[in-house]
């Protein structure tokens, strides 16, 4: 009953140029995602190898790269000095 009684009587709004442009960009992103997903699913084993290689490389770089952001001499103390004008 509601679908018969409550019908949309308003005229559809005219869309702006920005809407059409953003819709075109959005659709191209969706299409690109679909194409890349198809390639990844076609070559699943290679994708798995690349993922494992990335994980191993990340762990190796974590071990090899130095992690000291601050110099050893940095004690974390802030010193403020006030001089009187007299």
N, C-alpha and C positions, 0 to 999 in steps of 0.2 A: 504494500500500500504506500509506504513512504516513497518508493521510487516513482510512483505515479503522481503523488501529490507534490513532493518537494523536487521540482525540476529546476535546473539552472536557467533562469530567464535572462541573465545578463549577457551582453554582447562580449565576446572574447577581447581581451586587451591587445592592442597593437604592440608588438615587441620593438625594442630599440636596436640600433645597429650593433651596440655593444653586446646585446644578447645573442644576436646571430653570429658575431665574431667569436664570442666565448663558446658558443655551442659547437662551432666548427672546430675550434681548438680542442675542446673536450672530446669530440668524436674522433679526432685524429689521434689523441692520446690513447683512447680506448682501442682503436684499430692497431696502433703500434704495440700496445700491451698484448693484444691477441696474437699478433705475428710472433713476438718474442716468446710468448708462452708456448706457442706451437713448436718453435725451434727447440726450446728447453725440454719439452716433453718428448720430442722426437729423439733427442740425444741424452737420455736420462743418465746413462753410465758416465759419459763425459762430464755432465753437470755434477754428478756425485764426486768425481775425481777433482774437479776444480774446487768444489766446496771443501773437501778434505785438505787439498793443497793450501787453500786460503787459511784454514784453521791451523795447520801445521806451521805455515809461514808466520802467522800472527803470534803463535806461542814462541817460535824461535826468536822473532824480533823482540818479544817481551823479555826474554832471557838475556839477549845480547845487548840491547840498547840501554845506556845508563839512565837511571831514573831520578837523579838528583836535580830537582827544580831549583833549589836554593843552594847557595854556596855553604860550605861547611862552617865558615866563620859566622854565618847568620845565626844569632841567638834568639831572635824574635822579640827583642826588647826595644821599646820605643822610648826615647829620652826627650823630655821637654825642658827647656831652660828659659827662665824669665829674668830679665835684667831690669833693675830699677833705673829710672832716669836721673837720679840724684848724683 
